[in-house]
Amino acid sequence: MTLPTRAIAQDTLRDAPAGIAKGATPAITGSSEGNVEVIPNTRSLGFLLQDVARLMRSSFGQAVTDAGLELTTGEARALVHAVAAAGARQTEIAERMGVEPMTLCGYVDRLESRGLVERQPHPADKRAKRIVPTDTADDAIGTIMPLTRKVIADAMDGVPQEDIEAFRRVLQHMHDHLSHGRRNS
């Protein structure tokens, strides 16, 4: 019995097949023909985006904990969105965050119990609740936003400004394209 040759799949975005073991031959994307086992390229754009997002959430979560805010990263994100969209419906904030309404409901419950937001009746829809930040939210936001900027600055340390701007434009394009596709599906 011969063992299959392991090869890292190249993604379709012209990624260099980073991490290929010495002597291994990259396989054609999606191919598992013959005696070649295709393994994922964990250095592809998709994997890197997900991993960097995870690392930034972890860094931000630790910074929030160190600052003594007693909020989870989800709660902090929900608070930032509630402040940015003051008076928006819960469903609108959930959509902005890309979470299920029930997930946001849990965040809002905890934020409300801490006095950071209030649920108020929506003037045009008796069934809907608006999420309104309280004055106490200003203090928390005053701590959260500098922490956010520091996590991003630490992640981008050493990257030339023109590369940062190009990266931001690419991410914005990806966001807009994917958001538009989601709204149309």
C-alpha positions as a printed Julia matrix, in Angstrom:
185×3 Matrix{Float64}:
   0.0    0.0    0.0
   1.41   3.38  -0.96
   0.56   6.46   1.01
  -0.83   9.42  -0.9
   1.41  12.36  -1.67
   0.3   15.35   0.37
  -0.01  18.65  -1.46
  -1.3   22.02  -0.38
  -4.14  23.27  -2.53
  -3.68  26.62  -4.18
  -6.66  28.9   -3.91
  -8.09  30.74  -6.87
  -6.74  34.15  -5.82
  -3.23  33.5   -7.12
  -1.9   32.78  -3.63
   1.57  31.42  -3.44
   1.24  27.89  -2.13
   2.81  28.9    1.19
   3.75  26.12   3.53
   4.23  23.37   0.96
   6.51  20.75   2.39
   9.87  20.5    0.67
   9.54  18.22  -2.31
   5.73  18.24  -2.38
   4.01  19.24  -5.57
   1.01  21.52  -5.31
  -2.18  19.93  -6.57
  -4.73  21.52  -8.82
  -7.45  23.2   -6.77
 -10.06  20.7   -5.68
  -8.17  17.75  -7.14
  -7.78  14.54  -5.23
  -7.02  12.35  -8.22
  -4.73   9.39  -8.13
  -2.43   9.2   -5.21
  -2.48  12.89  -4.23
  -4.21  14.03  -1.06
  -5.08  17.72  -1.24
  -4.82  19.51   2.08
  -6.04  23.06   2.7
  -3.66  25.96   2.32
  -3.84  27.58   5.74
  -1.98  30.58   4.36
  -4.62  31.37   1.74
  -6.46  34.68   1.83
  -9.57  33.15   3.4
  -7.68  31.39   6.18
  -5.55  34.46   6.9
  -8.58  36.77   7.07
 -10.33  34.45   9.5
  -7.22  33.93  11.63
  -6.35  37.62  11.8
  -9.95  38.43  12.77
  -9.78  35.79  15.52
  -6.45  37.13  16.8
  -7.74  40.71  16.81
 -10.92  39.68  18.68
  -8.76  37.87  21.22
  -6.43  40.87  21.64
  -9.4   43.2   21.94
 -11.11  40.9   24.45
  -7.98  40.84  26.59
  -7.68  44.65  26.39
 -11.33  45.04  27.47
 -10.76  42.64  30.38
  -7.56  44.45  31.39
  -9.45  47.77  31.32
 -11.94  46.34  33.84
 -15.0   46.87  31.63
 -16.48  43.44  32.45
 -17.83  43.11  28.9
 -17.38  40.33  26.39
 -16.17  41.25  22.91
 -19.7   40.61  21.62
 -21.19  42.93  24.22
 -18.6   45.6   23.45
 -19.37  45.31  19.7
 -23.1   45.49  20.41
 -22.58  48.6   22.51
 -20.51  50.28  19.79
 -23.21  49.48  17.21
 -25.96  50.66  19.57
 -24.17  53.99  20.02
 -23.41  54.36  16.3
 -27.04  53.63  15.38
 -28.67  55.22  18.43
 -32.36  54.47  18.46
 -32.18  51.66  15.88
 -34.31  48.56  16.21
 -32.75  45.45  17.67
 -33.14  43.67  14.34
 -31.29  46.47  12.53
 -28.38  46.31  14.98
 -28.26  42.5   14.67
 -28.09  42.85  10.89
 -25.33  45.47  11.11
 -23.34  43.15  13.37
 -24.0   40.05  11.28
 -25.47  38.12  14.21
 -28.81  36.45  14.81
 -31.41  38.63  16.57
 -31.46  36.2   19.53
 -27.69  36.57  19.93
 -28.05  40.33  20.03
 -30.95  39.98  22.46
 -28.6   38.33  24.97
 -26.02  41.09  24.53
 -28.67  43.79  24.95
 -30.07  42.05  28.05
 -26.64  42.18  29.68
 -25.92  45.75  28.51
 -29.31  46.85  29.8
 -28.7   45.2   33.2
 -25.45  47.19  33.42
 -27.26  50.44  32.62
 -25.49  50.96  29.29
 -28.55  50.79  27.01
 -32.31  50.98  27.31
 -35.02  49.31  25.28
 -37.66  51.84  24.32
 -40.85  51.39  22.32
 -40.49  52.24  18.66
 -42.77  55.2   17.84
 -43.93  53.76  14.5
 -44.06  50.04  15.35
 -45.55  48.93  18.66
 -43.97  45.47  18.35
 -40.44  46.79  17.86
 -37.98  48.04  20.46
 -35.38  50.72  19.88
 -32.0   50.36  21.54
 -30.92  53.65  23.06
 -27.55  54.14  24.74
 -27.58  55.74  28.18
 -25.23  58.44  29.43
 -23.24  55.66  31.13
 -22.51  54.21  27.67
 -20.41  57.28  26.85
 -17.86  56.34  29.53
 -17.62  52.75  28.26
 -17.28  53.94  24.63
 -14.61  56.38  25.78
 -12.62  53.36  26.96
 -13.54  50.94  24.15
 -12.61  53.1   21.16
  -8.98  53.78  22.2
  -8.58  50.04  22.9
  -9.88  49.28  19.42
  -7.48  51.76  17.84
  -4.55  50.3   19.81
  -5.32  46.71  18.75
  -5.47  47.84  15.1
  -2.31  49.95  15.42
  -0.45  47.01  16.99
  -1.62  44.7   14.2
  -0.55  47.18  11.5
   2.77  48.17  13.13
   5.45  48.41  10.47
   3.05  48.38   7.49
   3.51  51.41   5.22
   0.58  53.84   5.27
  -0.1   53.42   1.54
  -0.41  49.65   2.05
  -2.82  50.22   4.95
  -4.97  52.47   2.76
  -4.93  49.95  -0.1
  -5.83  47.16   2.34
  -8.7   49.22   3.75
 -10.04  49.85   0.23
  -9.84  46.13  -0.62
 -11.61  45.14   2.61
 -14.28  47.8    2.01
 -14.8   46.47  -1.52
 -15.1   42.9   -0.22
 -17.5   44.03   2.5
 -19.68  46.01   0.09
 -19.69  43.21  -2.49
 -20.59  40.51   0.04
 -23.15  42.72   1.82
 -24.82  43.54  -1.49
 -24.94  39.85  -2.4
 -26.48  38.99   0.97
 -29.21  41.59   0.56
 -30.07  40.22  -2.89
 -30.27  36.55  -1.89
